[in-house]
Amino acid sequence: MRAFLSPPFLNGDDERALVAQAFDSNYIAPCGPMVDALEREAAARFGFGGALATVSGTMALSLLARALGIRPGDEVIVSDLTFIASVGPFAELGARPVFVDASPETWCMDPALAERALAEHPRARALIATDLYGQSCDLDALAALCAARGVPLIVDAAESAGATYRGRAAGKGAWAAIHSLNGNKIITAGGGGLLYADDPDLLARCRKLAGQGREPVPWYEHRCLGTHGRLGNVPAAIALAQLRHLGDALRDKAAVWEGWLARLPAWATPMPTASYGTPNRWLTVVTLAEGRDPLRAVAALAARGIESRPLWKPMHLQPVFQDCPAVLCGVGEALFAQGLCLPSGRGLSPDIMDETIETLERL
């Protein structure tokens, strides 16, 4: 493979230097000064009261589901056009997801449909909205709906570190938000996540749950069931260096986006940019004109060593969720049928962009 969809990008010797510090300190554990620094600097960078570094973005959502006390029979309102990790941690605890379709203007959860879902499912325990491909959901509109009904709003901002919504960080203003530090994200630790909240009690509860639910006494005492959810000191060192170079990453991603825009032909329409914020341009995503098959495009590009991918398959179409309710308008299904994610790594070669377009033209 010559061009990956979103490969990790290391910033010179900075990651290596912080990892060496972690080794020299002998903190090779799910705690340590790098973890503390990452949580402190990430919370400050994105404007939250605090942060908790976790082994994955999925774990961050799982801790929030546990903190809510999700039980079998509960319902949660969830974005339909998303990755399954937005839903899985709640479904694993027995909750039934109610899927809400995307807005054609943003591709994120449609607030009007979310309002309908909340009205039809008045006992919903939470609303989980996904920031799609680095673009923030309509946070204020969703927050107002949730506040009126006393429903916690969780923003799955796994893909949107560095994106903004009305001048503030994506996810800021929700009950809680999360980032992914997976290898393909704009800030990476190879794997990991960050949980953000302004409520210190919520953060303390999640921190306790991430430490196996251990009570603060000298012996191991447990009054609740937790899990092993804390990020290690070595991956935290990588993420810390990445965080300190976020501005460079945003600049480079914007340049890749502009490079694609300058080349896209009439049969490829880029994902719309919401009027309320600035995406981090994690991935460049397009919809192909009718008659052009994204799966054929993926295969043709793979034969040339260029990685691409269809859009997320909507959750209501997933066999595992076939019996779950959904409030739909057809947007997610249409996007899945015609959408294509293009390679978007930092420093992507203009030659690869040209070769991609030429290959798709020949189809």
DAFENMO-V937355 format. One record per pair of residues at least 4 apart in sequence whose C-alpha atoms are under 8 Angstrom apart, sorted by sequence separation. I is the first residue (numbers start at 1). J is the second residue. D is the distance in whole Angstrom. If there is no record, write none. Layout:
BEGIN
i:I j:J d:D
i:I j:J d:D
END
This chain:
BEGIN
i:11 j:15 d:7
i:13 j:17 d:6
i:14 j:18 d:6
i:15 j:19 d:6
i:16 j:20 d:6
i:17 j:21 d:6
i:18 j:22 d:6
i:19 j:23 d:6
i:20 j:24 d:6
i:21 j:25 d:6
i:22 j:26 d:6
i:23 j:27 d:7
i:27 j:31 d:7
i:31 j:35 d:6
i:32 j:36 d:6
i:33 j:37 d:6
i:34 j:38 d:6
i:35 j:39 d:6
i:36 j:40 d:6
i:37 j:41 d:6
i:38 j:42 d:6
i:39 j:43 d:6
i:40 j:44 d:6
i:41 j:45 d:6
i:42 j:46 d:6
i:43 j:47 d:6
i:44 j:48 d:6
i:55 j:59 d:6
i:56 j:60 d:7
i:57 j:61 d:7
i:58 j:62 d:6
i:59 j:63 d:6
i:60 j:64 d:6
i:61 j:65 d:6
i:62 j:66 d:6
i:63 j:67 d:6
i:64 j:68 d:6
i:65 j:69 d:6
i:66 j:70 d:6
i:70 j:74 d:7
i:82 j:86 d:7
i:83 j:87 d:8
i:84 j:88 d:6
i:85 j:89 d:7
i:87 j:91 d:6
i:88 j:92 d:6
i:89 j:93 d:7
i:90 j:94 d:7
i:91 j:95 d:5
i:102 j:106 d:8
i:103 j:107 d:5
i:109 j:113 d:8
i:110 j:114 d:6
i:111 j:115 d:6
i:112 j:116 d:7
i:113 j:117 d:6
i:114 j:118 d:6
i:115 j:119 d:6
i:116 j:120 d:6
i:117 j:121 d:6
i:118 j:122 d:6
i:131 j:135 d:5
i:132 j:136 d:7
i:138 j:142 d:6
i:139 j:143 d:6
i:140 j:144 d:6
i:141 j:145 d:7
i:142 j:146 d:6
i:143 j:147 d:6
i:144 j:148 d:6
i:145 j:149 d:7
i:146 j:150 d:6
i:147 j:151 d:6
i:157 j:161 d:7
i:164 j:168 d:5
i:165 j:169 d:6
i:168 j:172 d:7
i:181 j:185 d:6
i:184 j:188 d:7
i:188 j:192 d:8
i:199 j:203 d:6
i:200 j:204 d:6
i:201 j:205 d:6
i:202 j:206 d:6
i:203 j:207 d:6
i:204 j:208 d:6
i:205 j:209 d:6
i:206 j:210 d:6
i:207 j:211 d:6
i:208 j:212 d:7
i:209 j:213 d:4
i:217 j:221 d:7
i:231 j:235 d:7
i:232 j:236 d:6
i:233 j:237 d:6
i:234 j:238 d:7
i:235 j:239 d:6
i:236 j:240 d:6
i:237 j:241 d:6
i:238 j:242 d:6
i:239 j:243 d:6
i:240 j:244 d:6
i:241 j:245 d:7
i:242 j:246 d:6
i:245 j:249 d:6
i:246 j:250 d:6
i:247 j:251 d:6
i:248 j:252 d:6
i:249 j:253 d:6
i:250 j:254 d:6
i:251 j:255 d:6
i:252 j:256 d:6
i:253 j:257 d:6
i:254 j:258 d:6
i:255 j:259 d:6
i:256 j:260 d:6
i:257 j:261 d:6
i:258 j:262 d:6
i:259 j:263 d:7
i:260 j:264 d:6
i:264 j:268 d:6
i:274 j:278 d:8
i:288 j:292 d:6
i:293 j:297 d:6
i:294 j:298 d:6
i:295 j:299 d:6
i:296 j:300 d:6
i:297 j:301 d:6
i:298 j:302 d:6
i:299 j:303 d:6
i:300 j:304 d:7
i:301 j:305 d:6
i:302 j:306 d:5
i:313 j:317 d:7
i:314 j:318 d:7
i:317 j:321 d:7
i:318 j:322 d:6
i:330 j:334 d:6
i:331 j:335 d:6
i:332 j:336 d:6
i:333 j:337 d:6
i:334 j:338 d:6
i:335 j:339 d:5
i:344 j:348 d:7
i:348 j:352 d:7
i:349 j:353 d:7
i:350 j:354 d:6
i:351 j:355 d:6
i:352 j:356 d:6
i:353 j:357 d:6
i:354 j:358 d:6
i:355 j:359 d:6
i:356 j:360 d:6
i:357 j:361 d:6
i:358 j:362 d:6
i:359 j:363 d:7
i:10 j:15 d:7
i:22 j:27 d:6
i:23 j:28 d:7
i:27 j:32 d:6
i:30 j:35 d:8
i:31 j:36 d:8
i:43 j:48 d:5
i:44 j:49 d:8
i:54 j:59 d:6
i:55 j:60 d:8
i:65 j:70 d:6
i:90 j:95 d:6
i:91 j:96 d:6
i:102 j:107 d:5
i:103 j:108 d:6
i:109 j:114 d:7
i:131 j:136 d:5
i:132 j:137 d:7
i:146 j:151 d:5
i:147 j:152 d:8
i:164 j:169 d:5
i:165 j:170 d:5
i:171 j:176 d:7
i:172 j:177 d:7
i:180 j:185 d:7
i:181 j:186 d:8
i:182 j:187 d:8
i:183 j:188 d:5
i:197 j:202 d:7
i:208 j:213 d:5
i:209 j:214 d:8
i:215 j:220 d:7
i:231 j:236 d:7
i:264 j:269 d:8
i:273 j:278 d:8
i:288 j:293 d:8
i:301 j:306 d:5
i:302 j:307 d:6
i:313 j:318 d:7
i:316 j:321 d:6
i:317 j:322 d:7
i:343 j:348 d:8
i:348 j:353 d:8
i:22 j:28 d:7
i:43 j:49 d:6
i:44 j:50 d:8
i:54 j:60 d:6
i:90 j:96 d:8
i:91 j:97 d:7
i:102 j:108 d:5
i:103 j:109 d:6
i:118 j:124 d:7
i:130 j:136 d:8
i:131 j:137 d:5
i:146 j:152 d:6
i:163 j:169 d:6
i:164 j:170 d:5
i:165 j:171 d:8
i:171 j:177 d:5
i:181 j:187 d:6
i:182 j:188 d:5
i:183 j:189 d:7
i:197 j:203 d:7
i:208 j:214 d:6
i:214 j:220 d:6
i:215 j:221 d:5
i:273 j:279 d:7
i:288 j:294 d:7
i:301 j:307 d:7
i:302 j:308 d:7
i:315 j:321 d:7
i:316 j:322 d:6
i:43 j:50 d:5
i:79 j:86 d:8
i:90 j:97 d:8
i:101 j:108 d:8
i:102 j:109 d:4
i:103 j:110 d:4
i:130 j:137 d:7
i:146 j:153 d:6
i:162 j:169 d:7
i:163 j:170 d:6
i:171 j:178 d:8
i:180 j:187 d:8
i:181 j:188 d:4
i:182 j:189 d:6
i:183 j:190 d:4
i:196 j:203 d:8
i:208 j:215 d:8
i:214 j:221 d:6
i:215 j:222 d:6
i:301 j:308 d:7
i:43 j:51 d:5
i:78 j:86 d:8
i:101 j:109 d:6
i:102 j:110 d:5
i:103 j:111 d:8
i:129 j:137 d:7
i:161 j:169 d:8
i:162 j:170 d:7
i:180 j:188 d:8
i:181 j:189 d:5
i:182 j:190 d:5
i:183 j:191 d:6
i:214 j:222 d:5
i:215 j:223 d:7
i:316 j:324 d:7
i:42 j:51 d:7
i:78 j:87 d:7
i:100 j:109 d:6
i:101 j:110 d:6
i:161 j:170 d:7
i:181 j:190 d:7
i:182 j:191 d:4
i:213 j:222 d:6
i:214 j:223 d:8
i:261 j:270 d:8
i:298 j:307 d:7
i:316 j:325 d:8
i:40 j:50 d:7
i:87 j:97 d:7
i:100 j:110 d:7
i:143 j:153 d:6
i:160 j:170 d:7
i:181 j:191 d:5
i:182 j:192 d:6
i:212 j:222 d:8
i:213 j:223 d:7
i:214 j:224 d:8
i:298 j:308 d:6
i:316 j:326 d:7
i:39 j:50 d:7
i:40 j:51 d:7
i:142 j:153 d:8
i:180 j:191 d:8
i:181 j:192 d:5
i:182 j:193 d:7
i:213 j:224 d:6
i:298 j:309 d:6
i:22 j:34 d:7
i:39 j:51 d:5
i:101 j:113 d:7
i:180 j:192 d:6
i:181 j:193 d:5
i:213 j:225 d:6
i:214 j:226 d:8
i:298 j:310 d:8
i:39 j:52 d:6
i:100 j:113 d:6
i:157 j:170 d:7
i:180 j:193 d:4
i:181 j:194 d:8
i:212 j:225 d:6
i:213 j:226 d:4
i:271 j:284 d:8
i:39 j:53 d:6
i:76 j:90 d:8
i:100 j:114 d:6
i:157 j:171 d:6
i:179 j:193 d:5
i:180 j:194 d:7
i:212 j:226 d:4
i:213 j:227 d:7
i:270 j:284 d:7
i:271 j:285 d:6
i:38 j:53 d:7
i:156 j:171 d:8
i:178 j:193 d:7
i:179 j:194 d:5
i:211 j:226 d:7
i:212 j:227 d:4
i:270 j:285 d:6
i:271 j:286 d:6
i:295 j:310 d:7
i:155 j:171 d:5
i:178 j:194 d:5
i:179 j:195 d:7
i:209 j:225 d:7
i:210 j:226 d:6
i:211 j:227 d:6
i:212 j:228 d:6
i:270 j:286 d:4
i:271 j:287 d:7
i:294 j:310 d:6
i:100 j:117 d:7
i:178 j:195 d:5
i:209 j:226 d:4
i:210 j:227 d:5
i:211 j:228 d:6
i:212 j:229 d:8
i:269 j:286 d:5
i:270 j:287 d:6
i:35 j:53 d:7
i:161 j:179 d:6
i:177 j:195 d:6
i:178 j:196 d:6
i:208 j:226 d:7
i:209 j:227 d:6
i:210 j:228 d:5
i:211 j:229 d:7
i:268 j:286 d:6
i:269 j:287 d:5
i:314 j:332 d:6
i:76 j:95 d:7
i:78 j:97 d:6
i:80 j:99 d:5
i:98 j:117 d:7
i:127 j:146 d:7
i:155 j:174 d:7
i:160 j:179 d:7
i:176 j:195 d:7
i:177 j:196 d:5
i:210 j:229 d:4
i:211 j:230 d:7
i:268 j:287 d:6
i:269 j:288 d:7
i:313 j:332 d:8
i:314 j:333 d:7
i:70 j:90 d:7
i:74 j:94 d:7
i:75 j:95 d:5
i:76 j:96 d:6
i:77 j:97 d:6
i:78 j:98 d:6
i:79 j:99 d:6
i:80 j:100 d:5
i:81 j:101 d:7
i:109 j:129 d:6
i:154 j:174 d:6
i:157 j:177 d:6
i:158 j:178 d:6
i:159 j:179 d:7
i:176 j:196 d:6
i:177 j:197 d:7
i:209 j:229 d:8
i:210 j:230 d:6
i:268 j:288 d:5
i:269 j:289 d:8
i:313 j:333 d:8
i:72 j:93 d:6
i:73 j:94 d:6
i:74 j:95 d:5
i:75 j:96 d:5
i:76 j:97 d:5
i:77 j:98 d:5
i:78 j:99 d:5
i:79 j:100 d:5
i:80 j:101 d:5
i:81 j:102 d:6
i:108 j:129 d:8
i:109 j:130 d:7
i:136 j:157 d:7
i:153 j:174 d:5
i:154 j:175 d:6
i:155 j:176 d:7
i:156 j:177 d:6
i:157 j:178 d:5
i:158 j:179 d:4
i:159 j:180 d:7
i:176 j:197 d:5
i:267 j:288 d:6
i:268 j:289 d:6
i:71 j:93 d:6
i:72 j:94 d:4
i:73 j:95 d:6
i:74 j:96 d:6
i:75 j:97 d:6
i:76 j:98 d:6
i:77 j:99 d:6
i:78 j:100 d:6
i:79 j:101 d:6
i:80 j:102 d:7
i:108 j:130 d:7
i:152 j:174 d:8
i:153 j:175 d:5
i:154 j:176 d:5
i:155 j:177 d:5
i:156 j:178 d:6
i:157 j:179 d:5
i:158 j:180 d:4
i:175 j:197 d:6
i:176 j:198 d:8
i:267 j:289 d:5
i:314 j:336 d:7
i:70 j:93 d:6
i:71 j:94 d:6
i:72 j:95 d:5
i:73 j:96 d:7
i:75 j:98 d:7
i:77 j:100 d:7
i:79 j:102 d:7
i:108 j:131 d:6
i:134 j:157 d:8
i:152 j:175 d:6
i:153 j:176 d:7
i:154 j:177 d:6
i:155 j:178 d:7
i:156 j:179 d:7
i:157 j:180 d:8
i:158 j:181 d:8
i:174 j:197 d:8
i:175 j:198 d:8
i:313 j:336 d:6
i:65 j:89 d:7
i:70 j:94 d:7
i:71 j:95 d:6
i:72 j:96 d:8
i:108 j:132 d:6
i:127 j:151 d:7
i:129 j:153 d:8
i:131 j:155 d:7
i:135 j:159 d:8
i:136 j:160 d:7
i:175 j:199 d:8
i:257 j:281 d:7
i:260 j:284 d:8
i:311 j:335 d:7
i:312 j:336 d:6
i:61 j:86 d:7
i:65 j:90 d:6
i:70 j:95 d:7
i:107 j:132 d:7
i:126 j:151 d:5
i:127 j:152 d:6
i:128 j:153 d:6
i:129 j:154 d:6
i:130 j:155 d:6
i:131 j:156 d:6
i:132 j:157 d:8
i:134 j:159 d:5
i:135 j:160 d:6
i:161 j:186 d:7
i:311 j:336 d:5
i:81 j:107 d:8
i:125 j:151 d:6
i:126 j:152 d:5
i:127 j:153 d:5
i:128 j:154 d:5
i:129 j:155 d:5
i:130 j:156 d:5
i:131 j:157 d:5
i:133 j:159 d:6
i:134 j:160 d:4
i:139 j:165 d:7
i:159 j:185 d:7
i:161 j:187 d:7
i:254 j:280 d:7
i:285 j:311 d:8
i:310 j:336 d:7
i:58 j:85 d:6
i:62 j:89 d:5
i:81 j:108 d:7
i:108 j:135 d:8
i:111 j:138 d:7
i:124 j:151 d:7
i:125 j:152 d:7
i:126 j:153 d:6
i:127 j:154 d:6
i:128 j:155 d:6
i:129 j:156 d:6
i:130 j:157 d:6
i:131 j:158 d:7
i:132 j:159 d:7
i:133 j:160 d:7
i:134 j:161 d:7
i:136 j:163 d:7
i:138 j:165 d:8
i:159 j:186 d:8
i:253 j:280 d:7
i:254 j:281 d:6
i:257 j:284 d:6
i:58 j:86 d:7
i:61 j:89 d:6
i:62 j:90 d:7
i:65 j:93 d:8
i:81 j:109 d:8
i:108 j:136 d:8
i:109 j:137 d:7
i:114 j:142 d:8
i:126 j:154 d:7
i:128 j:156 d:7
i:130 j:158 d:8
i:131 j:159 d:7
i:132 j:160 d:8
i:135 j:163 d:7
i:136 j:164 d:7
i:253 j:281 d:6
i:311 j:339 d:5
i:79 j:108 d:7
i:80 j:109 d:8
i:106 j:135 d:8
i:108 j:137 d:5
i:109 j:138 d:8
i:131 j:160 d:6
i:134 j:163 d:6
i:136 j:165 d:6
i:253 j:282 d:7
i:310 j:339 d:6
i:311 j:340 d:6
i:59 j:89 d:8
i:79 j:109 d:6
i:108 j:138 d:8
i:111 j:141 d:6
i:115 j:145 d:6
i:143 j:173 d:8
i:250 j:280 d:6
i:310 j:340 d:5
i:311 j:341 d:6
i:58 j:89 d:7
i:106 j:137 d:7
i:111 j:142 d:6
i:139 j:170 d:8
i:143 j:174 d:7
i:250 j:281 d:7
i:309 j:340 d:6
i:310 j:341 d:6
i:139 j:171 d:7
i:308 j:340 d:7
i:309 j:341 d:5
i:137 j:170 d:8
i:140 j:173 d:8
i:308 j:341 d:6
i:309 j:342 d:7
i:136 j:170 d:6
i:139 j:173 d:7
i:308 j:342 d:5
i:136 j:171 d:7
i:139 j:174 d:7
i:307 j:342 d:8
i:308 j:343 d:6
i:307 j:343 d:6
i:77 j:114 d:8
i:306 j:343 d:7
i:193 j:231 d:8
i:131 j:170 d:8
i:192 j:231 d:6
i:77 j:117 d:7
i:77 j:118 d:7
i:86 j:128 d:7
i:298 j:340 d:8
i:192 j:235 d:8
i:294 j:337 d:7
i:86 j:130 d:7
i:191 j:235 d:8
i:294 j:338 d:6
i:190 j:235 d:7
i:293 j:338 d:7
i:294 j:339 d:6
i:75 j:121 d:8
i:189 j:235 d:5
i:292 j:338 d:8
i:294 j:340 d:6
i:306 j:352 d:8
i:77 j:124 d:7
i:189 j:236 d:6
i:75 j:123 d:7
i:76 j:124 d:5
i:82 j:130 d:7
i:189 j:237 d:8
i:287 j:335 d:7
i:290 j:338 d:7
i:74 j:123 d:8
i:75 j:124 d:5
i:76 j:125 d:6
i:77 j:126 d:6
i:78 j:127 d:6
i:79 j:128 d:7
i:189 j:238 d:5
i:289 j:338 d:7
i:74 j:124 d:7
i:75 j:125 d:6
i:76 j:126 d:5
i:77 j:127 d:5
i:78 j:128 d:5
i:79 j:129 d:5
i:82 j:132 d:7
i:188 j:238 d:7
i:189 j:239 d:5
i:288 j:338 d:5
i:306 j:356 d:7
i:74 j:125 d:7
i:75 j:126 d:8
i:76 j:127 d:6
i:77 j:128 d:6
i:78 j:129 d:6
i:79 j:130 d:6
i:188 j:239 d:5
i:287 j:338 d:5
i:288 j:339 d:6
i:76 j:128 d:7
i:187 j:239 d:6
i:287 j:339 d:4
i:288 j:340 d:7
i:189 j:242 d:8
i:286 j:339 d:6
i:287 j:340 d:6
i:188 j:242 d:7
i:285 j:339 d:7
i:286 j:340 d:5
i:70 j:125 d:8
i:187 j:242 d:5
i:285 j:340 d:6
i:286 j:341 d:6
i:301 j:356 d:7
i:187 j:243 d:6
i:285 j:341 d:4
i:286 j:342 d:8
i:68 j:125 d:8
i:284 j:341 d:6
i:285 j:342 d:6
i:181 j:239 d:7
i:283 j:341 d:7
i:284 j:342 d:6
i:301 j:359 d:7
i:187 j:246 d:7
i:283 j:342 d:7
i:284 j:343 d:7
i:300 j:359 d:7
i:301 j:360 d:8
i:186 j:246 d:8
i:283 j:343 d:7
i:284 j:344 d:6
i:300 j:360 d:8
i:283 j:344 d:5
i:282 j:344 d:7
i:186 j:249 d:7
i:297 j:360 d:6
i:297 j:363 d:7
i:296 j:363 d:8
i:86 j:156 d:7
i:292 j:363 d:8
i:162 j:246 d:7
i:257 j:344 d:8
i:162 j:250 d:7
i:256 j:344 d:6
i:256 j:345 d:8
i:256 j:346 d:7
i:263 j:353 d:8
i:253 j:344 d:7
i:256 j:347 d:7
i:259 j:350 d:7
i:263 j:354 d:7
i:253 j:345 d:7
i:256 j:348 d:7
i:253 j:346 d:6
i:260 j:353 d:7
i:264 j:357 d:7
i:252 j:346 d:6
i:259 j:353 d:8
i:263 j:357 d:8
i:61 j:156 d:8
i:252 j:347 d:7
i:186 j:282 d:6
i:185 j:282 d:7
i:249 j:346 d:7
i:57 j:158 d:6
i:166 j:276 d:5
i:167 j:277 d:7
i:165 j:276 d:6
i:166 j:277 d:5
i:64 j:176 d:8
i:165 j:277 d:4
i:164 j:277 d:5
i:165 j:278 d:7
i:163 j:277 d:7
i:164 j:278 d:5
i:163 j:278 d:6
i:164 j:279 d:7
i:46 j:162 d:8
i:163 j:279 d:5
i:164 j:280 d:8
i:61 j:178 d:7
i:162 j:279 d:8
i:163 j:280 d:5
i:60 j:178 d:6
i:162 j:280 d:6
i:160 j:279 d:7
i:161 j:280 d:7
i:160 j:280 d:6
i:47 j:168 d:8
i:57 j:178 d:6
i:46 j:168 d:8
i:47 j:169 d:7
i:57 j:179 d:6
i:58 j:180 d:8
i:160 j:282 d:7
i:46 j:169 d:5
i:57 j:180 d:4
i:159 j:282 d:7
i:48 j:172 d:7
i:56 j:180 d:6
i:57 j:181 d:7
i:47 j:172 d:7
i:56 j:181 d:7
i:57 j:182 d:8
i:46 j:172 d:8
i:56 j:182 d:7
i:60 j:193 d:6
i:59 j:193 d:7
i:60 j:194 d:7
i:61 j:195 d:8
i:56 j:191 d:6
i:57 j:192 d:6
i:58 j:193 d:8
i:60 j:195 d:5
i:67 j:202 d:7
i:55 j:191 d:7
i:56 j:192 d:4
i:57 j:193 d:4
i:55 j:192 d:4
i:56 j:193 d:4
i:57 j:194 d:6
i:54 j:192 d:6
i:55 j:193 d:6
i:56 j:194 d:8
i:57 j:195 d:8
i:67 j:205 d:7
i:135 j:273 d:8
i:138 j:276 d:8
i:53 j:192 d:7
i:54 j:193 d:5
i:67 j:206 d:6
i:135 j:274 d:8
i:53 j:193 d:6
i:54 j:194 d:6
i:53 j:194 d:5
i:54 j:195 d:7
i:136 j:277 d:7
i:52 j:194 d:6
i:53 j:195 d:6
i:64 j:206 d:7
i:67 j:209 d:8
i:135 j:277 d:8
i:51 j:194 d:6
i:52 j:195 d:5
i:63 j:206 d:6
i:66 j:209 d:8
i:135 j:278 d:7
i:136 j:279 d:7
i:51 j:195 d:5
i:52 j:196 d:7
i:135 j:279 d:4
i:51 j:196 d:5
i:134 j:279 d:5
i:135 j:280 d:7
i:50 j:196 d:6
i:51 j:197 d:7
i:63 j:209 d:7
i:134 j:280 d:5
i:135 j:281 d:8
i:49 j:196 d:8
i:50 j:197 d:6
i:63 j:210 d:7
i:134 j:281 d:6
i:48 j:196 d:6
i:49 j:197 d:6
i:50 j:198 d:6
i:133 j:281 d:7
i:134 j:282 d:5
i:48 j:197 d:6
i:49 j:198 d:4
i:50 j:199 d:8
i:133 j:282 d:6
i:134 j:283 d:7
i:48 j:198 d:6
i:49 j:199 d:7
i:50 j:200 d:7
i:133 j:283 d:6
i:49 j:200 d:7
i:52 j:203 d:7
i:133 j:284 d:8
i:51 j:203 d:7
i:133 j:285 d:8
i:43 j:196 d:7
i:50 j:203 d:7
i:52 j:206 d:8
i:39 j:194 d:8
i:52 j:207 d:7
i:54 j:210 d:8
i:107 j:271 d:8
i:106 j:271 d:8
i:107 j:272 d:8
i:106 j:272 d:6
i:105 j:272 d:6
i:106 j:273 d:7
i:105 j:273 d:8
i:106 j:274 d:5
i:60 j:229 d:8
i:105 j:274 d:7
i:59 j:229 d:6
i:56 j:229 d:8
i:55 j:229 d:5
i:8 j:183 d:6
i:54 j:229 d:5
i:55 j:230 d:6
i:56 j:231 d:8
i:7 j:183 d:7
i:8 j:184 d:6
i:54 j:230 d:4
i:55 j:231 d:5
i:7 j:184 d:5
i:8 j:185 d:7
i:53 j:230 d:6
i:54 j:231 d:5
i:55 j:232 d:8
i:6 j:184 d:5
i:8 j:186 d:8
i:53 j:231 d:5
i:6 j:185 d:7
i:8 j:188 d:7
i:8 j:190 d:8
i:53 j:236 d:8
i:35 j:231 d:7
i:35 j:232 d:7
i:35 j:233 d:5
i:38 j:236 d:6
i:31 j:230 d:7
i:34 j:233 d:5
i:38 j:237 d:8
i:30 j:230 d:5
i:31 j:231 d:7
i:32 j:232 d:8
i:33 j:233 d:7
i:34 j:234 d:7
i:30 j:231 d:5
i:31 j:232 d:6
i:32 j:233 d:6
i:35 j:236 d:5
i:38 j:239 d:7
i:42 j:243 d:7
i:30 j:232 d:4
i:31 j:233 d:6
i:34 j:236 d:6
i:35 j:237 d:7
i:38 j:240 d:5
i:29 j:232 d:5
i:30 j:233 d:6
i:34 j:237 d:5
i:37 j:240 d:7
i:28 j:232 d:7
i:29 j:233 d:6
i:28 j:233 d:6
i:29 j:234 d:8
i:27 j:233 d:6
i:28 j:234 d:6
i:34 j:240 d:7
i:27 j:234 d:8
i:117 j:327 d:6
i:22 j:233 d:7
i:23 j:234 d:8
i:116 j:327 d:8
i:22 j:234 d:6
i:114 j:327 d:8
i:113 j:327 d:6
i:19 j:234 d:6
i:22 j:237 d:7
i:113 j:328 d:8
i:19 j:235 d:8
i:99 j:315 d:7
i:99 j:316 d:7
i:19 j:237 d:5
i:18 j:237 d:5
i:19 j:238 d:7
i:18 j:238 d:7
i:15 j:237 d:7
i:16 j:238 d:8
i:15 j:238 d:5
i:18 j:241 d:7
i:15 j:239 d:8
i:107 j:331 d:8
i:15 j:240 d:8
i:99 j:324 d:8
i:101 j:326 d:8
i:107 j:332 d:8
i:15 j:241 d:5
i:98 j:324 d:6
i:99 j:325 d:6
i:100 j:326 d:6
i:101 j:327 d:6
i:14 j:241 d:6
i:15 j:242 d:7
i:97 j:324 d:6
i:98 j:325 d:5
i:99 j:326 d:4
i:100 j:327 d:5
i:101 j:328 d:5
i:102 j:329 d:8
i:104 j:331 d:6
i:96 j:324 d:7
i:97 j:325 d:7
i:98 j:326 d:5
i:99 j:327 d:6
i:100 j:328 d:6
i:101 j:329 d:6
i:103 j:331 d:7
i:83 j:312 d:6
i:98 j:327 d:8
i:99 j:328 d:8
i:101 j:330 d:7
i:102 j:331 d:6
i:11 j:241 d:8
i:82 j:312 d:6
i:83 j:313 d:8
i:101 j:331 d:7
i:102 j:332 d:6
i:11 j:242 d:7
i:81 j:312 d:6
i:82 j:313 d:7
i:84 j:315 d:7
i:101 j:332 d:6
i:10 j:242 d:7
i:81 j:313 d:7
i:82 j:314 d:7
i:83 j:315 d:8
i:81 j:314 d:5
i:82 j:315 d:7
i:11 j:245 d:7
i:80 j:314 d:5
i:81 j:315 d:6
i:80 j:315 d:5
i:80 j:316 d:7
i:80 j:326 d:8
i:81 j:332 d:6
i:80 j:332 d:7
i:6 j:282 d:8
i:6 j:283 d:7
i:5 j:283 d:8
i:1 j:302 d:8
i:5 j:306 d:8
i:3 j:305 d:6
i:4 j:306 d:6
i:5 j:307 d:5
i:2 j:305 d:5
i:3 j:306 d:5
i:4 j:307 d:5
i:5 j:308 d:6
i:1 j:305 d:4
i:2 j:306 d:6
i:3 j:307 d:6
i:4 j:308 d:8
i:5 j:309 d:8
i:1 j:306 d:6
i:1 j:307 d:7
i:5 j:341 d:8
i:9 j:345 d:8
i:5 j:342 d:6
i:6 j:343 d:6
i:8 j:345 d:8
i:9 j:346 d:7
i:5 j:343 d:4
i:6 j:344 d:5
i:7 j:345 d:6
i:4 j:343 d:6
i:5 j:344 d:6
i:6 j:345 d:5
i:7 j:346 d:8
i:3 j:343 d:7
i:4 j:344 d:8
i:5 j:345 d:6
i:6 j:346 d:8
i:4 j:345 d:7
i:3 j:348 d:8
i:3 j:352 d:7
END
